[in-house]
Amino acid sequence: MSTTPKEEDISRFLAQYPSCSRDTASDILEVYGNNVEEAIEKYKASEKYLPTVPVFDDDIPLSNSNNDHNTLVATNSLELSQAEGEGTDEGDLWMPKLPILPVPDISITYEPPDPYVFELRELMGAIRAGYFDADRIRKYLGYYNKNDLYTYLNDTIDGYPAIFYVIATNDIGILREWLKHGGDPNATWGPSAVPAIGFSILNGGKTMLQAWRTLATLLRFGANPHVIPKAFYDPYCRDLPEGGPTLEELHDINDENKEWCTEEVRAYLAQVLTLSQRYDLYRASKVMPPSGREKEVLNRQGAGEVLGLHQMIVAQSIAARWLQKKLLVYLALQKRKPFILVFAGPSGHGKTELAKRFGDLMSLELHVVDCTIFKQDNELFGPRPPYSGHEDGSPLNNFLVRKAGQRCIVFMDEFEKTSKDIHNTLLLPFQDGRYEDRRNGKIIDCSKTIWILATNKLDDSIHGFCNANEKTIFHSEDQEAQDKVVEKLCRQLRKEFTGHFGAPLSGRITEIIPFLVFSPQEAAVIAHRTLMVLESEVARHVRLALNKEDDVYVGNISFSIKNDATVCSAITREEYDKKTGARSINLAVERMVQDPLVSQYLKDGDEFDENQPITSFVVDVDVDGEVEVRLVQGE
């Protein structure tokens, strides 16, 4: 009697055949008694009878639309385009076609490896088979000497750098662990030295979001953006011409590191390179590389990934740079006192996002306090004995006690809503790093706590500054000039902060970090990020569950964005509100793209079916420059 296949078996099957649907994989496994190896072998034998899409064949006509991402999803499983053991002439190929690796025994995930023997081929076969997630790969690599891992992780398998196989999984968690443990983000393949980020872009992903995250991760860990011709991303907010930038624009195409970027490759890059990817390449190309001392301080303090902070959010490059600078000084001096920052700027412009990403990159636990709901000291920190409830403490009190003596982050959102009573309680923790546990009166060490106070109280000054210095902050690449005008702004903000919150609290602040409004181009990128999330959501499989709360009605949908810079600029041109920031852009995407897409999808069919065909849409602008969502008939 057959049983329902396990999720891990389905994942192993799909790791070998990602173009196969989950339902089909489940059916095949059930037919073959959930024997994964036999199911894979039988499916492989039947592949020649299945309809296929050629992968990067020379005679495939290229689409007429830039960034028409979803029409290319079927061609993005490049690692499966060459069966294991088939020979290739690397000199005739412009795209790595990774071989299928044998699937090892599943015991590799449970038994500790020999710390003196590193079986790269076996490990990669296990990763490709879906045996490893980020947590397991971190534990596995932890058995080996750190000094040896760089050599192990950067070896080749059948002539291809190991990291290419990791990139092809599109598993950001595993890629991050590979890079953290020494994987080289600048590895290259073949005589023309195809770079890892080039392979990442060309390989793509099942969704735009997945493809973007893979590239962003590589850049955050130091991948060199300059291996991509500058004309592809500078300026970033433009629609790339069909076939790629003209030769007149390709000033750096003859550089040695761009030999891989042939005319054929450039034509494909112009199709698949999305606005978000172009923006990340642009940002990475403008960042000054850290010095050896800066890297060593951050690495020894477990904060090495903070160097990629600018890649984690849209806009706020000045805020990210100032945060990195202040953190470097703080860590280098080994100060035994809290690190206290004020994030000042209008709502919806990245204060919470930067705090979260900062915590992620430092691998620190983050406690968020919504200051709108606390008026009194005992509401935020908890009552003292003998008042009722003192033995329970409060979420903030208990967090500080639990993280005593450890680095952690407390993010206090809308700090302007707090009272003087709360300000007075914060003076001692801010000054000496000492805090009294409200449950028992014990003094605990919070000297390593990072406090971030987010406020909208200084918005008027920031809006005025942005209007008066638009050219310097939005159109200049001179970081010194930017820092000079921002320093003037910060002096003004410190005075205003003192006026609002008092000198005792103000005198304990390490730095005020200003968050500025978005440029029109940055607003367009935020619209694109929102569209990527929408694409991922509607790509889910339709599901009618036993519990109707688990139903998925909107799914099996793909949409492509034709001329994404034009579309995203059209969305934000009239809709971006400087007072509400990204929230206004998110709402605009809902009104202009999400709602018409879902409405047309619901009208298109008579019933929901988990195996229903893909419904395809194109998002474009019409002759009047208005955003339109078109159902693609006959697909």
N, C-alpha and C positions, 0 to 999 in steps of 0.2 A: 504493500500500500504506500503510495507516494505521500510525501509531506511537503509543506510549504518550504521553499528554499530559505536558508538563513541570509540575513542582510550581508554578512561578511562574504558569503559565497557569491551573491549577486555582484558585490563590489569587485571581487576578484575577476569575475567574468567580464564586467564592464571595463576593467582596467586593460584587458586585452582587446576588447571591441567596444570602445566608447561611443561609436556611431550607432550601436544597437540600442534599442529602447529597453528600459528597465523591465517592462512587462514581457517583452520577447525573451530577455535573458532569464527571467523567472520561469517562463514556460519551458524553455530548453532544458534548464536545470532539473525541472520536475520530471520531464520525459526521461532523462538519464539518471534518475534516482539521486539527484543532488550530487553526482560525481562531477566536480568542477573540471578536472582534467579531461574527462571523456566528453563533457559538454563542449568545452573549448575546441577539442580536436574535431568533433563532428561539425561544429559550426564553421571551423576553418575549411573543412573539406567541402562544405556546401557554398562557400563564399562565391565561387566562380559562377554560381547560378543566380546570385543576388544582384539587383541593380546597384551599380556603383557610380561614383563620381571620380574622374581621374584627378590625381593630385599633382598640381603644378606642371601639367603636361604643356609642352611648348605650343601646341595648337589650341589651347583653351582660350576662347575670346575673353578679354577682360571686360568687366562691367563698365558701363558708361557713367556710373555714379561714384563719386568719392565716398569713402568710408561706408560702403554698402556692406556692413559687417555680416549681417545674418545670412545673406545669400552665400556666404563663404564658409559657414560653420561646417558644412559637410566635408569640406576639403581640409579641415584644420587638424585632423588626427594624423599628422605627418609621420609620427613614429611608427605607424602601422603600414606605411606604404611600401615597405620592403621586408619580405619574410626573412627570418633569420637564416643565414647561410648563403643568401643570394649575393653575388658579387656586384660591385658598383665601380664605376670609373669616377673617382671623386673629382677629377679635373673637368668632367663634363656636367657636373651638377652644381647648381647655385643654391640648393637648399638641402641641408642634412636630412636624410631619411633614415631614422634610427631603426635598427633591427629589433625584432621581438626577442626578449630574453627568456630563458627557461624559468619556469616557476619553481622555486625551491620548496622544501618541506616547510609547513607552517610553524614547525617548532622553532624556527629562527627568531620568531617574535617572543618566545617564552624562555628560551635557554640563554643564559649569559654567554656572550661570545668569548673566544680566546683572546685576551688583550694583546697577544703578540702576533696574531694572525688576522689580517683584515681581508675578508673575501668580498671585494668590491662588486664583482659580477653577481654573486649570489645575493648580496644586500640589495642591489639595484633591481634584480629580478623580483625580490620580495616587495620592494616599494612599488614597482609597476603592477604587481599582482594585488595591491591593496592591503597587504599585510600590516603596513606601518602607517600610523598617523604621526602628527608632530610630537606628541608626548612620548611615544614609543621610540621614535628615531632619536630624540634627545637622550633618553636613557641608554639606548644602544651605543651611541657615540661616546657617552660618558664613561664607558669602560676602557677607552683607549687614551693613551698619552696625548696630551694636547699638542705637543711638539711634533708628533708623528702624523696627526690627522691631516695637516695641510697636504702632505704628500699623498696620503691615502685618498682623500676626497677629490684631488685634482688629477688623478690618473685617468686613463682613457679605457673605454670598453669598445672593442672592435673598431678602434680608430676615432671614436667620438668622445669628447670630454664628458666626464660623468655628470657634470652639472647640466648638460643638455638634456639628459634623460630626466633629471629632476624638474627642469623647466617644463618639459613635455607633459608632466603629470598635472600641471596647473594647480597644484596643491600648495597654497601660499605658506601654510604652516611648516610643511616639510622643507620647502625652499629656504625659508627663514632660518631653520635650524641648520641646514647644510651650510649656509653662508656664515652663520654665527660661529660654527665650529671650524671654519677655515676654507670653505669653498670659494673658488675664485670667480667673481662676477665678471671678470674681463677675459675669461677663457675664450679661445677661438678654435675653429675647425677648418681643416682643408687648406689647400694651397693658397686660396684667396683670403684666408683668415676671417671666416664668417664669425662675427662676435656674438657673445651670448645674448646681448640685448637685441641684436638683429634677428637671431633665431627666435627669441621671445615674441617679437612683433610679428614675424612672418608665420610663426606657429599658431598664434592667436589663442583662442579659448572658446568654450561653449557659449560664453556671453561676452559682451564688451567689458563688463565689470571684472570678470575673471582675467581677461587679457590685460586690462589696465593694471590690476593688482600685481600680476607677475612682473611686469615691467617696472612698476613703482618700487617693488621690493628689491630688484636688482640695482636700481639707481640709488636707493637708500643705503645699500651696502657698498657703494663706491664704483658701480659700473660707469665707464667713461661714456658720456653722451656724445662726445665729439667723433665717435666712430660712425654716427649717422650724419649725413650732410646737413649743414646748418639750415639750408633753405627749406628743409622739411618741417622745421619747428620754429624758425625765427623769421617773420612773426608767426606766432602759433595760432592766432585767431583768424585764420583765412582758410578757404576751401582750396585744397591742393588741386592743381590742374590735372586732367587725365594724362597719364603717362609720367607724372611727376614734374618737379620744377624744371624750367628750361636750363639749357647749358649755360646761358648768361647768368643765371642765378646761382649755379653750382660752382661757386668760387673755390671751394675746397675739395672738389671731387677727385682731384689728382693726388691728394694726400695718400701716403702709403697705407694708412689704416682704413681706406675706403675702397681698396681694390675689389672687395666683395660686392660692392654696390654698383652692379652693372646696370645697363639700361633696362633690362628685363626685371631686375630686382626693384629698381626705382619705380617702375610702373605699378608693381604689386604693392610696394610700400605706400604709394599714393592712395591706393584703394583701402588698405586696412588700417592705416595709422589714424587713430581717432583724435578728436580735439583734446580729450583728457591726457592722452599719451603725448601729444605734441606739447602740451603745457608742461608736463613733467620733464620732458627732455629740455625744454627751454629753461625751466627753473634750475635744473641740475647743471646746465651749461654756464649759469651765472654765479654759481657758488664758488667762493675761493676755497681751495683745498686746505684742510687743517694742517698745522705743523706737526712734527713728530712729537713734540712735548704735549700739545693739546690732545692728540690721540692717546698718548700714554696715560695722561691724567684721567681721561674719561674711561679708558679700558680698565685701569686698575681700580677705579671706583665703581665698576659695573655699569657704566653709563655710556658705553661706546656707541650705541645705536642712536643716541641723541644727535649725532652728527647728521642724521638723515631726517631730522624733525621737519625741515622745510618741505619734504616730499609728502608729508602726512596730511596737510590741509591745503585748501585753495586760498590764495592771497595771504595776507599777513606775513609776508617775507621779512618785514622789519621787526615785527613782534617775535618771530621765531629766531631771528639773528640775535636780538637783544637778550632773549631768554637763554640761548646757548652761551653768549658771552658772560652773562652774570653767573650762570651755573659753573662755568669753567673757573672763574675767579674764586667762587665759593668753595669748590672742591679742591682747588690747588692750595688754598690757604688752610685747609683742614679745620675749618671753623667749627667749634663746638657750640653753635647757637642756631636757632631756627632760621630757615631760608623763607622770607616772607615777601610775597609778590602781590601787587595789585594789577589785575587785568582790567583796564578801563576802556570802554568803548560801547557803541550802540548795540542793542540786542540783535542777535542773529548774525554776528560777524566773526564767530569762531572762538570766543573765549572758552566756552565749555569744551568744544572740540579739541582745542590746543591742549587744554589741561588733561583731557583723557589720553590724547596721543603721547603727551609728555610722560604720563604715568606708564603707558604701555611700553615705550621705548626704554624706560629705566626699570621695567619689570617691578613697579611699585604698586602696592594696593592703594586705591583711591577711595576716599569717603566723601560723598557729596552731601552738602548741607543746603537745604532750601530755606534761605533766611526769611522768606515771606511768612513762614508759619511760626516763627519764634519771636516773641516780644520781650520775654524776661529771661534772666540768667538761668533760673532753675528749669525753664522749659528746654533750653538747649543743652545744658550740662547735667541736669538732674538735680533733685533736692539733696540737701545735706541732712545728716542725722540730727535730730530724731524725727524729721518730717516724713510723712507717709510716702512710701515708694522709693526711699533713698537706697534700699538694698538692691534695686533693679538698675540703678544708674540711668544712663541714656545712651542712644546709639553712638553719639560723638564721644562721650565719656568712656564708654567701653572700648571703642576703637582705639583711642589714645592709650588706654591702659594695656590693651592687647599688643599694640605696636611699640610699647615702651623700649627706648634704646635702639629702635630700628628706623630706617628711613621709610617714610610713607608720605602720602599727600592728603591734605584736607582741602577740599574745594568748597568755598562758601559763596554760593550764587546769590546775586542781588543783595550784596552786603549792605547797601544803603538802607535796607529795610530793618536792620538790627538797631537795638537801643544802646544808650550810653551804659546801661547796666551790663550788657554783654561786652561792650568795648573794655570796660574796666576789668572784667574777668580775664580778658585776653592779654592784658598787659604783662603779667608774669610769665606766661608761656612764651610770649613773643620776645621778652627781654632775656630771660635766663634759661629758657627751655625746661622749665619745671611746671608740673601740673598736679593738682590735688585730686585724687580719685574721690568722687563724691560719695561713693559707697562706704568708704572706711577711713577717709582722711589721709591715706598714704600718699606721699609725694613720689611721683614717677617722672622718669626722664623722657622728655619729648624734644630734646635738643636737635634731633635729626629730622624732625617733622618739617615738611615743606608745606607752608600755608599759602593758598592762592585765594585772594579776595576779589571776586568779580563784581564790578559795579557799572551802572549806567549813569551815575551821578554827574559825570564829567563830560557828558555827550555834547553839550553845546560847544564847548571849547574844541573838541575833536572835529566836529562838523565844520566849524569855522576854519580850523587849521587845514583840513583837506581842501576846502574851497580856495584858500589863499596859496596853497603850495602844490596844486595839482600837477604842475609840470615836473617838479622835483621828485615827488613820491610815486607818480604813475608812469612817467615817460623817461626818467633818467636812470641810467645804469651806474651812476656814480654813488657808491655806497657811502663814501665819506661825506658827500654833500647831503645825502639823506639823513645820515646820523647827526649831522650838525643841526638841521632844522628840527629833527625829532627831539634832540636834547633840549632845544628851546621850548618845545611843547611840554616836555616832561617837567621842566622847571615850573612852568605855569600850572601844570596838573598837581604838582606837589603842594603848591600854595593853596590851590582850591581844595585838595584833599584835607589839608590841615584845617581849613575853614569849616569844612563839613563834619569832620570826625574828631577834631581836636589834636593838639600838639602831642600829648602823651602817646596816642596810638600812631600818629603820623611819624613820629621820631623813631619808631621801631620797624618801619617798612624798609626792606632791602632795596626794592626798585618798583617803579610804576611802569608797566608795559602797555603802551597805547595800541589799541586795535582800530585801524582806519577803515573807512568805507571802501567798497569794491570799485575797481575801475570797470568800464563797460566790458572789457575783454575777460576780466576775472569773473564777472557776473555770468557771462556766457558759459564759462567752464563749470560753474556751479550748476547751471541748468543741465549741462551735459552729464554731470555726475548723477543728478536726479533721474535723468533719462536712463542711465545705465542701471540704476537700481530698479526702475520700473521694468526694464527689459528682463532682468533676472526674475522678477516676481511673476510676470505673465508667461514666462517660459516653463513654469512648473507644470507637472502632469495634472490634468483634470482628475478629480477623485470624488467618488460618491461613497462615503463611509457609512458604517453602521450607525455611528453617532453623527448626526447632521452638523454638529458644531465643527467637525473635522473635514467637512466637505470643501473641495476646491472647485469652484465653478469656472473661474477665469484662468485658463491655462492652455497649453499646447499652442502658444502664440509666438510668432517671431515678428520683429519689426526692424527695419533698417532706416538709418537716418541719411537721407541724401543731402550732401553739402551741410555737414553738421555745424560748421562755424556760422553759416548764414541762418540756419534754423535756430540755433541757441541764442544768437544775437537778436533775432526777431522776437523770441520769447521774452527776453529780459529788457529790451529797449524801452518799453513803456511800463513794464511790470515791476522792475526792481525798485524797491522802496528803501531808501537809506536808513530809515528808522527801524525797519524790521528785518532787513538783510536777507539772509538765505531763506527765511520763512516765506517771504513774498515770492521768491523765485520758485520754491517748492509748490506753492499754491498755483502759480501760473502754469507750471508743468501739468498739474492735475487738471486744470480747466482746459488747457489748450491741446493736450496730448492724451492723458490718461482717460478722461471722460469720453471723448469721441471715439477712442480706440475700443474701449469696453462696450460702448453702446452699439457700435457696428458689429462687434464680435457676437453680442447677444442676439442680434437680429439675423445673424448669418446661418444659424443652424436650428434644427427642430428639437434636439435633445443633447444631453451631455453624455459623453462616452470616454472612458479612460484611454481608449485607443483611437480617439478621433484624430483626423488628420490635422496637420499644422495649419493654422490660419495666419496668413502673412499680411503685413501692412508696410507701407512706406510713409515716413514722416518727412515732409518737404515744405517749401513755401510756394504759394501760388503766384500768379502774375501780379497780384497787388501787394506782394510781400508779406502776406498773412500765412501763418502756420496752418498746414492742412495734414490730415491723417487719412490716407487712402487704403482701402481694402484691395489687396492684389488678387484679382480673379484668376481662377484656373490653376492655383497652386495648392 
